[in-house]
Amino acid sequence: MMMPSRSHFARTLLMGFALLPALISGAHAEANLDAVIQDLVAANRILYRQGVVDGFGHVSVRHPANAERYLMSASLAPGRVTKEDIMEFDLDSRPIDQRGRSIYSERFIHSEIYKARPDVQAILHSHSPTVIPFGASNVPLKPIVNTAGFLSPEVPVFEMRRVAGSRSLLVTDAKLGKALADVLGNRTVALMRGHGNVVVGPNIRRMVSRAIYTEVNARLQLQALALGSQIIYLDETEARAGEENRDKSERGHSIDRTWQMWVEEAMGPGSADR
């Protein structure tokens, strides 16, 4: 049996080294995707535990390796979502690998916002209960607490009647999704009259924090309104300063601190360190 020559061995070794960066890159991409999916599952469970969603509402995240796709669970109550339920969609909200699974009818909210906002990496649509009155009244939702500075300078309201007349309030096609994305504009939150809200963020953890503190701010604002006196809201400078502080990703500070706590509450002790 003829043994391979030294030159053949050297060529094979060089080819192996040449492929190594691609293999490492692929492994990193797979690990990153798995981490994003874990955060997406946790986000569903956290938002249920925090009372932002109930049996309804849905969370998505832009695909970390393909900006033209996003990840979202099959049509389930958020508190029941697992890793196996996560599906991939294109930006026309067509499922890539449906495999018979039911899908959310309002997924167009997500695809149209991702199309309009390249900066957005995560989206929530919820029926956050204390927020509803602000979308159905002339009282604007404004930041009253430091943790809700992202509500500045304003929170717009999407009115279905202006787009499609008096009909179901569900956003079930691309035209309605685009109309909602237009109302959201470059802001972080938009209310949906008689329905709920949308919240966006630069990553899933920031979006979850914003969704929770939108509900907290709404509760506090209602309490302040009940006092019947003048309310001093955060001004734009105060709001911006608070948001800049939350942009920091230092371990144990800002968003990281609350995320670790919420993950353990929703997913069990020790889950934040997995």
C-alpha positions as a LaTeX table, in Angstrom:
\begin{tabular}{lrrr}
\hline
Residue & $x$ (\AA) & $y$ (\AA) & $z$ (\AA) \\
\hline
Met1 & 0.00 & 0.00 & 0.00 \\
Met2 & 1.46 & 3.36 & $-1.10$ \\
Met3 & 1.91 & 5.90 & 1.68 \\
Pro4 & 0.96 & 9.56 & 0.95 \\
Ser5 & 3.91 & 11.78 & 0.14 \\
Arg6 & 5.11 & 14.52 & 2.43 \\
Ser7 & 3.96 & 17.15 & $-0.07$ \\
His8 & 0.47 & 15.62 & $-0.19$ \\
Phe9 & 0.34 & 15.60 & 3.61 \\
Ala10 & 1.48 & 19.22 & 3.71 \\
Arg11 & $-1.17$ & 20.28 & 1.20 \\
Thr12 & $-3.87$ & 18.50 & 3.19 \\
Leu13 & $-2.68$ & 20.17 & 6.38 \\
Leu14 & $-2.68$ & 23.60 & 4.74 \\
Met15 & $-6.21$ & 23.04 & 3.43 \\
Gly16 & $-7.28$ & 22.12 & 6.93 \\
Phe17 & $-5.77$ & 25.30 & 8.33 \\
Ala18 & $-7.48$ & 27.32 & 5.56 \\
Leu19 & $-10.87$ & 25.91 & 6.53 \\
Leu20 & $-10.31$ & 26.49 & 10.24 \\
Pro21 & $-11.52$ & 30.13 & 10.35 \\
Ala22 & $-14.76$ & 29.19 & 8.58 \\
Leu23 & $-15.32$ & 26.29 & 10.96 \\
Ile24 & $-14.68$ & 28.52 & 13.99 \\
Ser25 & $-16.93$ & 31.22 & 12.54 \\
Gly26 & $-19.68$ & 28.67 & 11.95 \\
Ala27 & $-19.38$ & 27.37 & 15.50 \\
His28 & $-19.55$ & 30.92 & 16.89 \\
Ala29 & $-22.61$ & 31.70 & 14.74 \\
Glu30 & $-24.37$ & 28.55 & 15.95 \\
Ala31 & $-23.55$ & 29.35 & 19.58 \\
Asn32 & $-24.78$ & 32.92 & 19.12 \\
Leu33 & $-28.04$ & 31.72 & 17.55 \\
Asp34 & $-28.58$ & 29.30 & 20.43 \\
Ala35 & $-28.00$ & 32.11 & 22.97 \\
Val36 & $-30.47$ & 34.38 & 21.15 \\
Ile37 & $-33.09$ & 31.61 & 21.12 \\
Gln38 & $-32.56$ & 31.05 & 24.85 \\
Asp39 & $-33.11$ & 34.75 & 25.48 \\
Leu40 & $-36.24$ & 34.70 & 23.27 \\
Val41 & $-37.74$ & 31.83 & 25.26 \\
Ala42 & $-36.84$ & 33.56 & 28.53 \\
Ala43 & $-38.37$ & 36.83 & 27.27 \\
Asn44 & $-41.72$ & 35.12 & 26.66 \\
Arg45 & $-41.71$ & 33.59 & 30.13 \\
Ile46 & $-40.50$ & 36.79 & 31.84 \\
Leu47 & $-43.13$ & 39.00 & 30.24 \\
Tyr48 & $-45.82$ & 36.54 & 31.32 \\
Arg49 & $-44.52$ & 36.46 & 34.90 \\
Gln50 & $-44.36$ & 40.27 & 34.98 \\
Gly51 & $-47.99$ & 40.64 & 33.83 \\
Val52 & $-47.15$ & 42.34 & 30.53 \\
Val53 & $-48.61$ & 39.48 & 28.46 \\
Asp54 & $-51.16$ & 36.86 & 29.41 \\
Gly55 & $-52.41$ & 34.17 & 27.03 \\
Phe56 & $-51.94$ & 36.66 & 24.20 \\
Gly57 & $-49.05$ & 38.73 & 22.92 \\
His58 & $-45.88$ & 37.76 & 21.05 \\
Val59 & $-42.16$ & 38.44 & 21.09 \\
Ser60 & $-39.65$ & 38.34 & 18.25 \\
Val61 & $-35.95$ & 38.90 & 17.66 \\
Arg62 & $-34.11$ & 39.59 & 14.42 \\
His63 & $-32.03$ & 36.62 & 13.27 \\
Pro64 & $-28.44$ & 37.25 & 14.43 \\
Ala65 & $-26.95$ & 35.90 & 11.17 \\
Asn66 & $-29.53$ & 37.17 & 8.67 \\
Ala67 & $-31.09$ & 40.62 & 9.05 \\
Glu68 & $-33.76$ & 39.66 & 6.50 \\
Arg69 & $-35.27$ & 37.10 & 8.86 \\
Tyr70 & $-36.62$ & 37.03 & 12.39 \\
Leu71 & $-37.36$ & 34.45 & 15.07 \\
Met72 & $-40.66$ & 34.03 & 16.92 \\
Ser73 & $-42.49$ & 31.19 & 18.57 \\
Ala74 & $-45.32$ & 29.20 & 17.06 \\
Ser75 & $-48.75$ & 30.47 & 18.10 \\
Leu76 & $-48.76$ & 29.73 & 21.82 \\
Ala77 & $-49.46$ & 31.46 & 25.10 \\
Pro78 & $-46.12$ & 33.19 & 25.92 \\
Gly79 & $-45.86$ & 31.49 & 29.30 \\
Arg80 & $-45.68$ & 28.09 & 27.56 \\
Val81 & $-43.02$ & 28.81 & 24.94 \\
Thr82 & $-40.00$ & 26.46 & 24.74 \\
Lys83 & $-36.91$ & 26.30 & 22.53 \\
Glu84 & $-38.62$ & 23.73 & 20.28 \\
Asp85 & $-41.43$ & 26.22 & 19.51 \\
Ile86 & $-39.14$ & 28.88 & 17.97 \\
Met87 & $-39.66$ & 29.40 & 14.24 \\
Glu88 & $-37.88$ & 31.41 & 11.56 \\
Phe89 & $-39.71$ & 33.90 & 9.30 \\
Asp90 & $-38.72$ & 36.07 & 6.37 \\
Leu91 & $-39.58$ & 39.78 & 6.28 \\
Asp92 & $-42.84$ & 39.04 & 4.50 \\
Ser93 & $-43.74$ & 36.96 & 7.57 \\
Arg94 & $-43.62$ & 33.69 & 5.66 \\
Pro95 & $-42.45$ & 30.77 & 7.85 \\
Ile96 & $-39.23$ & 29.12 & 6.69 \\
Asp97 & $-39.91$ & 25.75 & 8.31 \\
Gln98 & $-43.51$ & 25.61 & 9.51 \\
Arg99 & $-43.81$ & 21.83 & 9.86 \\
Gly100 & $-47.53$ & 22.05 & 10.55 \\
Arg101 & $-47.19$ & 24.48 & 13.43 \\
Ser102 & $-49.76$ & 27.23 & 13.95 \\
Ile103 & $-48.49$ & 30.80 & 13.52 \\
Tyr104 & $-49.57$ & 34.16 & 14.95 \\
Ser105 & $-52.01$ & 36.07 & 12.74 \\
Glu106 & $-50.46$ & 39.40 & 13.79 \\
Arg107 & $-46.89$ & 38.48 & 12.84 \\
Phe108 & $-46.99$ & 41.31 & 10.27 \\
Ile109 & $-46.45$ & 43.76 & 13.14 \\
His110 & $-42.96$ & 42.34 & 13.48 \\
Ser111 & $-41.97$ & 42.03 & 9.82 \\
Glu112 & $-43.07$ & 45.54 & 8.88 \\
Ile113 & $-41.26$ & 47.14 & 11.82 \\
Tyr114 & $-38.08$ & 45.20 & 10.99 \\
Lys115 & $-38.35$ & 46.43 & 7.40 \\
Ala116 & $-38.79$ & 50.05 & 8.49 \\
Arg117 & $-36.27$ & 50.05 & 11.35 \\
Pro118 & $-32.84$ & 48.48 & 10.70 \\
Asp119 & $-31.84$ & 49.53 & 14.23 \\
Val120 & $-34.54$ & 47.39 & 15.83 \\
Gln121 & $-33.45$ & 43.91 & 16.90 \\
Ala122 & $-36.39$ & 42.84 & 19.09 \\
Ile123 & $-40.14$ & 43.55 & 19.19 \\
Leu124 & $-43.03$ & 42.89 & 21.55 \\
His125 & $-46.74$ & 43.21 & 20.89 \\
Ser126 & $-48.72$ & 42.99 & 24.11 \\
His127 & $-52.02$ & 43.89 & 25.72 \\
Ser128 & $-50.20$ & 45.39 & 28.71 \\
Pro129 & $-53.25$ & 46.18 & 30.87 \\
Thr130 & $-52.45$ & 49.50 & 32.53 \\
Val131 & $-51.28$ & 50.93 & 29.22 \\
Ile132 & $-54.66$ & 50.41 & 27.49 \\
Pro133 & $-56.41$ & 53.49 & 29.01 \\
Phe134 & $-53.75$ & 55.82 & 27.61 \\
Gly135 & $-54.42$ & 54.59 & 24.08 \\
Ala136 & $-58.18$ & 55.05 & 24.50 \\
Ser137 & $-58.17$ & 58.53 & 26.04 \\
Asn138 & $-56.72$ & 62.00 & 25.45 \\
Val139 & $-54.23$ & 61.55 & 28.30 \\
Pro140 & $-50.78$ & 60.91 & 26.78 \\
Leu141 & $-48.45$ & 58.33 & 28.29 \\
Lys142 & $-45.40$ & 60.23 & 29.57 \\
Pro143 & $-42.29$ & 59.23 & 31.54 \\
Ile144 & $-42.88$ & 59.79 & 35.24 \\
Val145 & $-40.09$ & 57.53 & 36.53 \\
Asn146 & $-36.38$ & 57.37 & 35.65 \\
Thr147 & $-36.58$ & 53.77 & 34.39 \\
Ala148 & $-39.04$ & 54.82 & 31.66 \\
Gly149 & $-37.05$ & 57.60 & 29.99 \\
Phe150 & $-37.40$ & 55.77 & 26.67 \\
Leu151 & $-41.02$ & 57.03 & 26.54 \\
Ser152 & $-39.69$ & 60.51 & 25.79 \\
Pro153 & $-40.32$ & 62.66 & 23.81 \\
Glu154 & $-43.74$ & 61.16 & 23.04 \\
Val155 & $-45.68$ & 57.93 & 22.69 \\
Pro156 & $-47.85$ & 57.91 & 19.54 \\
Val157 & $-51.20$ & 56.13 & 19.24 \\
Phe158 & $-52.14$ & 53.90 & 16.31 \\
Glu159 & $-55.79$ & 54.36 & 15.36 \\
Met160 & $-57.14$ & 51.51 & 13.22 \\
Arg161 & $-60.12$ & 53.58 & 12.05 \\
Arg162 & $-57.81$ & 56.00 & 10.25 \\
Val163 & $-56.26$ & 53.14 & 8.28 \\
Ala164 & $-59.06$ & 50.65 & 7.67 \\
Gly165 & $-62.28$ & 52.05 & 9.12 \\
Ser166 & $-64.28$ & 50.43 & 11.90 \\
Arg167 & $-63.30$ & 46.75 & 11.87 \\
Ser168 & $-61.34$ & 44.18 & 13.88 \\
Leu169 & $-58.41$ & 45.82 & 15.67 \\
Leu170 & $-56.05$ & 42.97 & 14.80 \\
Val171 & $-53.08$ & 43.75 & 12.54 \\
Thr172 & $-53.37$ & 40.77 & 10.20 \\
Asp173 & $-51.67$ & 41.85 & 6.97 \\
Ala174 & $-48.65$ & 43.76 & 5.69 \\
Lys175 & $-50.62$ & 46.92 & 4.88 \\
Leu176 & $-51.82$ & 47.28 & 8.46 \\
Gly177 & $-48.39$ & 46.33 & 9.80 \\
Lys178 & $-46.78$ & 49.04 & 7.70 \\
Ala179 & $-49.31$ & 51.60 & 8.92 \\
Leu180 & $-48.43$ & 50.71 & 12.51 \\
Ala181 & $-44.69$ & 50.91 & 11.74 \\
Asp182 & $-45.26$ & 54.37 & 10.22 \\
Val183 & $-46.97$ & 55.55 & 13.43 \\
Leu184 & $-44.16$ & 54.11 & 15.57 \\
Gly185 & $-41.60$ & 55.98 & 13.47 \\
Asn186 & $-38.26$ & 56.26 & 15.29 \\
Arg187 & $-39.77$ & 55.88 & 18.77 \\
Thr188 & $-39.54$ & 52.93 & 21.16 \\
Val189 & $-43.23$ & 52.49 & 22.04 \\
Ala190 & $-46.51$ & 52.98 & 20.21 \\
Leu191 & $-49.95$ & 52.44 & 21.71 \\
Met192 & $-52.74$ & 50.73 & 19.79 \\
Arg193 & $-56.15$ & 52.16 & 20.67 \\
Gly194 & $-58.39$ & 49.55 & 22.31 \\
His195 & $-55.80$ & 46.85 & 21.75 \\
Gly196 & $-52.37$ & 47.20 & 23.38 \\
Asn197 & $-48.93$ & 48.40 & 22.35 \\
Val198 & $-45.70$ & 47.62 & 20.56 \\
Val199 & $-42.27$ & 47.98 & 22.16 \\
Val200 & $-38.95$ & 47.78 & 20.31 \\
Gly201 & $-35.31$ & 47.62 & 21.33 \\
Pro202 & $-31.71$ & 47.26 & 20.14 \\
Asn203 & $-31.62$ & 43.78 & 21.68 \\
Ile204 & $-34.08$ & 41.47 & 23.37 \\
Arg205 & $-33.02$ & 42.29 & 26.92 \\
Arg206 & $-33.45$ & 46.04 & 26.48 \\
Met207 & $-36.81$ & 45.47 & 24.81 \\
Val208 & $-38.03$ & 43.30 & 27.70 \\
Ser209 & $-36.94$ & 45.95 & 30.21 \\
Arg210 & $-38.72$ & 48.67 & 28.24 \\
Ala211 & $-41.91$ & 46.60 & 28.05 \\
Ile212 & $-41.96$ & 45.99 & 31.80 \\
Tyr213 & $-41.23$ & 49.61 & 32.69 \\
Thr214 & $-43.84$ & 50.84 & 30.21 \\
Glu215 & $-46.40$ & 48.97 & 32.31 \\
Val216 & $-44.82$ & 50.21 & 35.58 \\
Asn217 & $-44.82$ & 53.81 & 34.33 \\
Ala218 & $-48.48$ & 53.55 & 33.29 \\
Arg219 & $-49.44$ & 52.37 & 36.79 \\
Leu220 & $-47.49$ & 55.18 & 38.46 \\
Gln221 & $-48.87$ & 57.79 & 36.09 \\
Leu222 & $-52.45$ & 56.71 & 36.82 \\
Gln223 & $-51.71$ & 56.99 & 40.54 \\
Ala224 & $-50.24$ & 60.46 & 40.07 \\
Leu225 & $-53.22$ & 61.57 & 37.98 \\
Ala226 & $-55.53$ & 60.43 & 40.78 \\
Leu227 & $-53.83$ & 62.89 & 43.14 \\
Gly228 & $-55.42$ & 65.70 & 41.13 \\
Ser229 & $-52.42$ & 68.02 & 41.16 \\
Gln230 & $-49.75$ & 69.02 & 38.65 \\
Ile231 & $-47.44$ & 66.19 & 37.59 \\
Ile232 & $-43.75$ & 66.85 & 36.94 \\
Tyr233 & $-42.65$ & 64.47 & 34.18 \\
Leu234 & $-39.09$ & 63.72 & 33.12 \\
Asp235 & $-37.83$ & 66.27 & 30.63 \\
Glu236 & $-35.98$ & 65.16 & 27.51 \\
Thr237 & $-32.52$ & 65.73 & 29.02 \\
Glu238 & $-33.32$ & 63.65 & 32.10 \\
Ala239 & $-34.88$ & 60.92 & 29.96 \\
Arg240 & $-31.89$ & 60.82 & 27.59 \\
Ala241 & $-29.39$ & 60.64 & 30.47 \\
Gly242 & $-31.23$ & 57.69 & 31.98 \\
Glu243 & $-31.26$ & 55.85 & 28.67 \\
Glu244 & $-27.54$ & 56.46 & 28.11 \\
Asn245 & $-26.87$ & 54.86 & 31.48 \\
Arg246 & $-28.91$ & 51.82 & 30.46 \\
Asp247 & $-26.90$ & 51.50 & 27.25 \\
Lys248 & $-24.02$ & 50.22 & 29.37 \\
Ser249 & $-23.60$ & 46.44 & 29.37 \\
Glu250 & $-21.52$ & 46.12 & 32.53 \\
Arg251 & $-22.14$ & 42.94 & 34.50 \\
Gly252 & $-24.31$ & 43.51 & 37.56 \\
His253 & $-25.42$ & 46.98 & 36.49 \\
Ser254 & $-28.34$ & 48.51 & 34.63 \\
Ile255 & $-30.24$ & 46.08 & 32.37 \\
Asp256 & $-28.00$ & 43.12 & 33.27 \\
Arg257 & $-29.02$ & 43.28 & 36.94 \\
Thr258 & $-32.75$ & 43.14 & 36.29 \\
Trp259 & $-32.42$ & 40.60 & 33.46 \\
Gln260 & $-30.59$ & 38.10 & 35.71 \\
Met261 & $-33.32$ & 38.45 & 38.34 \\
Trp262 & $-36.18$ & 38.12 & 35.84 \\
Val263 & $-34.60$ & 35.06 & 34.19 \\
Glu264 & $-34.26$ & 33.25 & 37.53 \\
Glu265 & $-37.85$ & 34.09 & 38.48 \\
Ala266 & $-39.20$ & 32.84 & 35.16 \\
Met267 & $-36.86$ & 29.94 & 34.34 \\
Gly268 & $-35.74$ & 28.68 & 37.74 \\
Pro269 & $-32.76$ & 29.13 & 40.12 \\
Gly270 & $-29.38$ & 29.13 & 38.42 \\
Ser271 & $-30.85$ & 29.62 & 34.93 \\
Ala272 & $-29.31$ & 33.10 & 34.58 \\
Asp273 & $-25.82$ & 31.56 & 34.73 \\
Arg274 & $-26.39$ & 28.77 & 32.18 \\
\hline
\end{tabular}
